[in-house]
Amino acid sequence: MPTPPSPKILLTHYEWSLRRLEEILKEEKSDYFRDAALERFGFTYDLAIKCLDAVRRERDEEPLEPGKLWLWAGEMGWGPGEDEATDLVESYNKVKLPNKGGAGDAVFAKLNGYYAVFENLMKKLSA
C-alpha cells in the first residue's frame, strides 16, 4: 500500500486550490463563473478534508468521516463551529449531485463565508 502524502505536501495543493477559489470569487456573476466557483469549492473542500485527515494520521489518531473531521477541526480551534460545519458539509453534498438545480445558487451565495473558513484553516495548519 502506498504511503499517503504528508500534511505539508497536501497543504501546498490546498493553498493552490484556495487561491484559485479566491480568484474565481472575484469574477463577474455569470452562470459560467458560478459553476466554476462551485467546482472549485468542491476541490478545495476535498483538499481540506485530506489535510485534516493527514494531520490526524500524523498524530496517530483514528480516522474520521468528513463531517466529523470538520467538528474535530472546530474543537482544535482550526475550523467552524458545529452549525457552520454541518452547513458546510451539506453544501458540499449538494454541489456533488449531478443535477444541482436551485441548490447551486444557494451554495454559491455562501461561498465567500466558506472561503473564510478554508482560509482560516490554511493559516492554522500552516503555523
Phi and psi restraints in degrees (value plus and minus 20) as a CYANA .aco file:
   2 PRO   PHI     -87.6   -47.6
   2 PRO   PSI     130.1   170.1
   3 THR   PHI     -93.6   -53.6
   3 THR   PSI     110.0   150.0
   4 PRO   PHI     -86.0   -46.0
   4 PRO   PSI     133.7   173.7
   5 PRO   PHI     -84.2   -44.2
   5 PRO   PSI     131.8   171.8
   6 SER   PHI     -95.1   -55.1
   6 SER   PSI     139.0   179.0
   7 PRO   PHI     -76.1   -36.1
   7 PRO   PSI     -56.7   -16.7
   8 LYS   PHI     -81.9   -41.9
   8 LYS   PSI     -64.1   -24.1
   9 ILE   PHI     -86.0   -46.0
   9 ILE   PSI     -65.0   -25.0
  10 LEU   PHI     -83.4   -43.4
  10 LEU   PSI     -56.9   -16.9
  11 LEU   PHI     -82.2   -42.2
  11 LEU   PSI     -53.8   -13.8
  12 THR   PHI     -82.0   -42.0
  12 THR   PSI     -65.6   -25.6
  13 HIS   PHI     -88.7   -48.7
  13 HIS   PSI     -59.2   -19.2
  14 TYR   PHI     -82.6   -42.6
  14 TYR   PSI     -64.6   -24.6
  15 GLU   PHI     -82.9   -42.9
  15 GLU   PSI     -61.5   -21.5
  16 TRP   PHI     -79.9   -39.9
  16 TRP   PSI     -67.5   -27.5
  17 SER   PHI     -84.2   -44.2
  17 SER   PSI     -58.1   -18.1
  18 LEU   PHI     -82.8   -42.8
  18 LEU   PSI     -61.5   -21.5
  19 ARG   PHI     -85.2   -45.2
  19 ARG   PSI     -58.0   -18.0
  20 ARG   PHI     -86.8   -46.8
  20 ARG   PSI     -57.7   -17.7
  21 LEU   PHI     -83.6   -43.6
  21 LEU   PSI     -63.0   -23.0
  22 GLU   PHI     -78.8   -38.8
  22 GLU   PSI     -65.2   -25.2
  23 GLU   PHI     -81.8   -41.8
  23 GLU   PSI     -65.5   -25.5
  24 ILE   PHI     -91.0   -51.0
  24 ILE   PSI     -48.1    -8.1
  25 LEU   PHI     -88.9   -48.9
  25 LEU   PSI     -37.0     3.0
  26 LYS   PHI    -109.4   -69.4
  26 LYS   PSI     -26.9    13.1
  27 GLU   PHI     -96.2   -56.2
  27 GLU   PSI     148.5   188.5
  28 GLU   PHI     -79.3   -39.3
  28 GLU   PSI     135.2   175.2
  29 LYS   PHI    -107.0   -67.0
  29 LYS   PSI      79.8   119.8
  30 SER   PHI    -159.0  -119.0
  30 SER   PSI     145.9   185.9
  31 ASP   PHI     -78.3   -38.3
  31 ASP   PSI     -61.2   -21.2
  32 TYR   PHI     -80.5   -40.5
  32 TYR   PSI     -71.9   -31.9
  33 PHE   PHI     -91.6   -51.6
  33 PHE   PSI     -49.7    -9.7
  34 ARG   PHI     -82.2   -42.2
  34 ARG   PSI     -69.7   -29.7
  35 ASP   PHI     -83.8   -43.8
  35 ASP   PSI     -59.0   -19.0
  36 ALA   PHI     -85.6   -45.6
  36 ALA   PSI     -59.7   -19.7
  37 ALA   PHI     -85.9   -45.9
  37 ALA   PSI     -60.1   -20.1
  38 LEU   PHI     -84.4   -44.4
  38 LEU   PSI     -59.4   -19.4
  39 GLU   PHI     -85.1   -45.1
  39 GLU   PSI     -64.3   -24.3
  40 ARG   PHI     -84.6   -44.6
  40 ARG   PSI     -56.6   -16.6
  41 PHE   PHI     -77.8   -37.8
  41 PHE   PSI     -64.9   -24.9
  42 GLY   PHI     -81.2   -41.2
  42 GLY   PSI     -64.6   -24.6
  43 PHE   PHI     -82.3   -42.3
  43 PHE   PSI     -64.5   -24.5
  44 THR   PHI     -86.2   -46.2
  44 THR   PSI     -61.8   -21.8
  45 TYR   PHI     -78.0   -38.0
  45 TYR   PSI     -69.1   -29.1
  46 ASP   PHI     -77.4   -37.4
  46 ASP   PSI     -62.7   -22.7
  47 LEU   PHI     -89.8   -49.8
  47 LEU   PSI     -55.4   -15.4
  48 ALA   PHI     -81.0   -41.0
  48 ALA   PSI     -64.3   -24.3
  49 ILE   PHI     -82.4   -42.4
  49 ILE   PSI     -62.9   -22.9
  50 LYS   PHI     -83.2   -43.2
  50 LYS   PSI     -59.4   -19.4
  51 CYS   PHI     -84.2   -44.2
  51 CYS   PSI     -66.8   -26.8
  52 LEU   PHI     -82.4   -42.4
  52 LEU   PSI     -61.8   -21.8
  53 ASP   PHI     -82.9   -42.9
  53 ASP   PSI     -61.1   -21.1
  54 ALA   PHI     -85.2   -45.2
  54 ALA   PSI     -58.1   -18.1
  55 VAL   PHI     -84.9   -44.9
  55 VAL   PSI     -64.0   -24.0
  56 ARG   PHI     -82.2   -42.2
  56 ARG   PSI     -62.7   -22.7
  57 ARG   PHI     -82.3   -42.3
  57 ARG   PSI     -61.0   -21.0
  58 GLU   PHI     -84.8   -44.8
  58 GLU   PSI     -49.6    -9.6
  59 ARG   PHI    -108.2   -68.2
  59 ARG   PSI     -14.8    25.2
  60 ASP   PHI      37.9    77.9
  60 ASP   PSI      17.6    57.6
  61 GLU   PHI    -119.9   -79.9
  61 GLU   PSI     134.3   174.3
  62 GLU   PHI     -86.3   -46.3
  62 GLU   PSI     128.6   168.6
  63 PRO   PHI     -85.3   -45.3
  63 PRO   PSI     132.2   172.2
  64 LEU   PHI    -149.2  -109.2
  64 LEU   PSI     133.5   173.5
  65 GLU   PHI     -90.7   -50.7
  65 GLU   PSI     138.4   178.4
  66 PRO   PHI     -71.2   -31.2
  66 PRO   PSI     -65.6   -25.6
  67 GLY   PHI     -80.3   -40.3
  67 GLY   PSI     -59.4   -19.4
  68 LYS   PHI     -94.1   -54.1
  68 LYS   PSI     -48.4    -8.4
  69 LEU   PHI     -82.8   -42.8
  69 LEU   PSI     -59.8   -19.8
  70 TRP   PHI     -85.9   -45.9
  70 TRP   PSI     -58.9   -18.9
  71 LEU   PHI     -84.7   -44.7
  71 LEU   PSI     -61.3   -21.3
  72 TRP   PHI     -82.1   -42.1
  72 TRP   PSI     -63.5   -23.5
  73 ALA   PHI     -79.8   -39.8
  73 ALA   PSI     -59.7   -19.7
  74 GLY   PHI     -83.3   -43.3
  74 GLY   PSI     -61.6   -21.6
  75 GLU   PHI     -83.2   -43.2
  75 GLU   PSI     -53.2   -13.2
  76 MET   PHI     -99.2   -59.2
  76 MET   PSI     -28.3    11.7
  77 GLY   PHI      65.0   105.0
  77 GLY   PSI      -5.5    34.5
  78 TRP   PHI    -123.9   -83.9
  78 TRP   PSI     -38.4     1.6
  79 GLY   PHI    -152.3  -112.3
  79 GLY   PSI    -188.8  -148.8
  80 PRO   PHI     -94.9   -54.9
  80 PRO   PSI     146.7   186.7
  81 GLY   PHI     -91.6   -51.6
  81 GLY   PSI     157.0   197.0
  82 GLU   PHI     -80.0   -40.0
  82 GLU   PSI     -66.4   -26.4
  83 ASP   PHI     -85.1   -45.1
  83 ASP   PSI     -63.3   -23.3
  84 GLU   PHI     -87.6   -47.6
  84 GLU   PSI     -55.5   -15.5
  85 ALA   PHI     -84.5   -44.5
  85 ALA   PSI     -62.9   -22.9
  86 THR   PHI     -82.1   -42.1
  86 THR   PSI     -63.6   -23.6
  87 ASP   PHI     -83.3   -43.3
  87 ASP   PSI     -61.6   -21.6
  88 LEU   PHI     -81.0   -41.0
  88 LEU   PSI     -67.4   -27.4
  89 VAL   PHI     -84.1   -44.1
  89 VAL   PSI     -62.9   -22.9
  90 GLU   PHI     -82.6   -42.6
  90 GLU   PSI     -61.2   -21.2
  91 SER   PHI     -84.3   -44.3
  91 SER   PSI     -62.4   -22.4
  92 TYR   PHI     -79.4   -39.4
  92 TYR   PSI     -66.0   -26.0
  93 ASN   PHI     -82.1   -42.1
  93 ASN   PSI     -55.0   -15.0
  94 LYS   PHI     -87.2   -47.2
  94 LYS   PSI     -61.4   -21.4
  95 VAL   PHI     -96.5   -56.5
  95 VAL   PSI     -33.8     6.2
  96 LYS   PHI    -103.9   -63.9
  96 LYS   PSI     -31.1     8.9
  97 LEU   PHI     -88.8   -48.8
  97 LEU   PSI     122.8   162.8
  98 PRO   PHI     -80.0   -40.0
  98 PRO   PSI     -59.2   -19.2
  99 ASN   PHI    -135.7   -95.7
  99 ASN   PSI      74.9   114.9
 100 LYS   PHI     -88.3   -48.3
 100 LYS   PSI     -50.4   -10.4
 101 GLY   PHI      36.7    76.7
 101 GLY   PSI    -160.7  -120.7
 102 GLY   PHI     -91.1   -51.1
 102 GLY   PSI     -34.0     6.0
 103 ALA   PHI     -82.5   -42.5
 103 ALA   PSI     -51.5   -11.5
 104 GLY   PHI     -80.5   -40.5
 104 GLY   PSI     -62.6   -22.6
 105 ASP   PHI     -85.0   -45.0
 105 ASP   PSI     -61.1   -21.1
 106 ALA   PHI     -84.4   -44.4
 106 ALA   PSI     -62.5   -22.5
 107 VAL   PHI     -89.0   -49.0
 107 VAL   PSI     -62.0   -22.0
 108 PHE   PHI     -76.2   -36.2
 108 PHE   PSI     -58.3   -18.3
 109 ALA   PHI     -84.7   -44.7
 109 ALA   PSI     -39.2     0.8
 110 LYS   PHI    -120.1   -80.1
 110 LYS   PSI     -22.8    17.2
 111 LEU   PHI     -82.1   -42.1
 111 LEU   PSI     -54.6   -14.6
 112 ASN   PHI     -83.4   -43.4
 112 ASN   PSI     -58.2   -18.2
 113 GLY   PHI     -86.6   -46.6
 113 GLY   PSI     -61.1   -21.1
 114 TYR   PHI     -87.0   -47.0
 114 TYR   PSI     -56.1   -16.1
 115 TYR   PHI     -78.1   -38.1
 115 TYR   PSI     -62.8   -22.8
 116 ALA   PHI     -81.5   -41.5
 116 ALA   PSI     -59.5   -19.5
 117 VAL   PHI     -83.2   -43.2
 117 VAL   PSI     -67.0   -27.0
 118 PHE   PHI     -82.5   -42.5
 118 PHE   PSI     -61.5   -21.5
 119 GLU   PHI     -84.0   -44.0
 119 GLU   PSI     -64.1   -24.1
 120 ASN   PHI     -80.9   -40.9
 120 ASN   PSI     -63.0   -23.0
 121 LEU   PHI     -81.3   -41.3
 121 LEU   PSI     -62.6   -22.6
 122 MET   PHI     -79.7   -39.7
 122 MET   PSI     -66.2   -26.2
 123 LYS   PHI     -81.6   -41.6
 123 LYS   PSI     -64.2   -24.2
 124 LYS   PHI     -87.0   -47.0
 124 LYS   PSI     -62.4   -22.4
 125 LEU   PHI     -93.8   -53.8
 125 LEU   PSI     -45.4    -5.4
 126 SER   PHI    -101.7   -61.7
 126 SER   PSI     -37.7     2.3
